[in-house]
Amino acid sequence: MSDWKKRYEAYKKGMGFKNKDIAVMLDRKVNSIEVSVTAKKFPDTFKLAILTYEAMLESGRIVYDSARV
């Protein structure tokens, strides 16, 4: 598993998202999300979301460590 894939899984867990949720937000099919994150080149749009999430965690702007309910 790539580093980006691991970070993506942590992002999803921290935000309480499933691939289905991300597909709805991006107006895509779930299968396209699953294919995207397992592709050889990890999508730049997903990298941006992960980097933003991690920066917000580091700065204390996101203060939870488990999914929202």
N, C-alpha and C positions, 0 to 999 in steps of 0.2 A: 504494500500500500504506500502510495506517495505521501510526502509530507503535506502537500496541499489537500489530499484526500482526508488525512487525519485531522487537519485543521478545519476542513469543511464539516466533518462529523462533529467536532467540538462546537463549531458555530451553530449548527442545527440544534444540538442538544441545549446549548446555552440560551438560544432564542426560542426553544420550544417548537421548532419547525420540523416538519416531515417533508420529504421530496414533493408530496402532493401539494402542500402549502406553497412551496416555492414555485411549483408549476402554475398554480393559480395566480400568484403575484406577477409572474412573468408572461402570463397568457400562453403557456406552452403545455404540452402533454407530459405526464409524469415520466413516460419512457424517454423523452428527449432530455430530461434532467438527469436521469440515471445514466444515459449514454454519455452526456457531457462530462460528468464528474469521473467517469472511468476512462475517458479518452486519453490518449498519450499526452496531448497538450491540454492542460487544465484551462478552462475558460477565464479570460481576463475579467469579465463581469463578476464572476464568483470570487476571484482573487480580491477584487476591490471590496466586496461585501465583507470578506473575512478580515482583511487588513483594517477596515473601518471598525468592525466589531472588536478586534484585538486592541486597537488603539483606544477605544472607548473603555474597555475593561481596565487597561493600564492607567488611564487618567482618572479612573474612579467614576466615570459618567454612567457606567453600568455596574451596579454593585451586587448583583445576584449571581449565584453560581449554580443555580438549577433553573429548570424551565418555569416559565410563568404559567399560572393556572387561570 
